Amino acid sequence: MYDSEWQEAARAVRAEVIGGGGTQEGSDGGAPTGYRDYVTATAWGVWARGGPLSTRDRSLLVLAMTAATARMNAFRIHLAAASRAGVTDAEVDELLYQLTAYCGAPAGIDALAVIREVREARDAA
C-alpha cells in the first residue's frame, strides 16, 4: 500500500516523537495483516511528509484533536511525549483552556485528569 521509504520515514518520526516502540508495542492483538503498517503510514506519514508545520505544531494539534474527540488513550500517549516534540507544560495548560472553551467542560475535565496523571507519573520518575 505504501512504499518502504514512506513507511520507514513514518516509523522514524513515530520513534522520534513517541520514543521506543511507538504507540503500538507488542503484538498486533489480532489485527488484520498490514493494519499496523497502515496506521503507521497514515498517522505518522503525515508528520514525515514535511510542510510548514513544525513537530511542535503537529504535537499540539494532535493533543487538541485527540482530547476534543475523547480519544484519551491517544491523548495520554501524545501528552507523555509532548516535551520531546518541544511542547511545554504552559502550552498544554493553554490548550486546556481552548479545549474547554470550544469543546465544553466535559472534554476539558477529562483532559485535565489525564494531564494530572501524566505529570504525576513524569514527576515521580
N, C-alpha and C positions, 0 to 999 in steps of 0.2 A: 504494500500500500504506500509506504513512504520509503525512499531510498535510504541506504545505510548512512550516508553522510548527514542527512536530515535527522535521523534517529540518534546518531552519535552527538550531534550538536544539542539536541533536546536533552539527552541524558547528561551532558556536561553542564548545562545550565541548571538542571534539577540538582545535580550534586553540589554545584557552587552555592546555590541559594538554600536548599534544604539540608545539604550535607549528607554524609554517609550513604545509606542505601536509598535515600529519597523518600518519597511518600508511600512507596509500596514495597515494604520489606517482606521477606519470606516468600511463601508460595503464592500462586495466583488464586488460591481459595476457590477453585472450581470455575474460574473464568474461562471463557472460550479461548482457544488458541489465537494468539495475536492481539488479544484485548489489551494486555499491559503495554505492548508496544504502541497500540493505537492511542491510549490515554497519554503516554509519554510524548508521542509525536504531536498530538493536538494541544495538550495543556502546556507543555514545555517548549514545543516548537515555536509557539507564538512569542515566547521570550527570546528564543535563539535567533529569530529572523531579523533582529535589529530594529532600526527605525528610530524615531525621535524620542521615545520614552526610555528613561534610564531604568536600570534594575530596581532602584528605589521607587520610582514612579509605579512600575508594574507591581511591586510588592504591595504598595498602598492600595492600588486598585483591586488586587485580589483580596486583600483584607476587607475592603469595603463590600465587594460583591459577595464574598462568602458569608459575611455577617448579615448583610441585607437579605440574603436568601436562606438564612438559618442553616447554613452548612457548617455547623460548629466544629465538626471534626477537621474539616479542611481549614477553617479559621484558626483552630488551635495549632495545626502543623505550620501554617504560614506565619502565625504570630511568633511561635518559638524561633523561627528562622529569620524574622524581620530584621534583626540587627545585622545579620550577615549581608543583607541587601541594602544596608545603610539607613534603615528606618529607626528613628529614635522613639523612646517611650513618650516623649512630649507629642510627637506626631501621632502616635497611636491614641493618646488621650484626646487629641483634637478630632481624630477620626471618629471617636466615640460620640462626641457632640454632634458631628454631622450625621452620623448614622441615626442617632436618636431623633434629631430634628426632621430628617427626611423619611425614615422608615418606622418611626414610632418607638415608644418606651419599651415594649417587649423585646424588640431587636436590640436596643441599647443595653437593657438589663442582662440579656443572655450573653452579649458580647463582653460586658463588664465582668461577669462571673468567670468567663474563660480568661480574660486579661489578668484577673487576680490570680487564678490558678497557675497560669504560665509564669507570671512574675514570681510567685512564691516558690515554684519549682526551680526557676533560674537562680533566685537569690539563695536558696538552700544548697545549691550545688557548689 
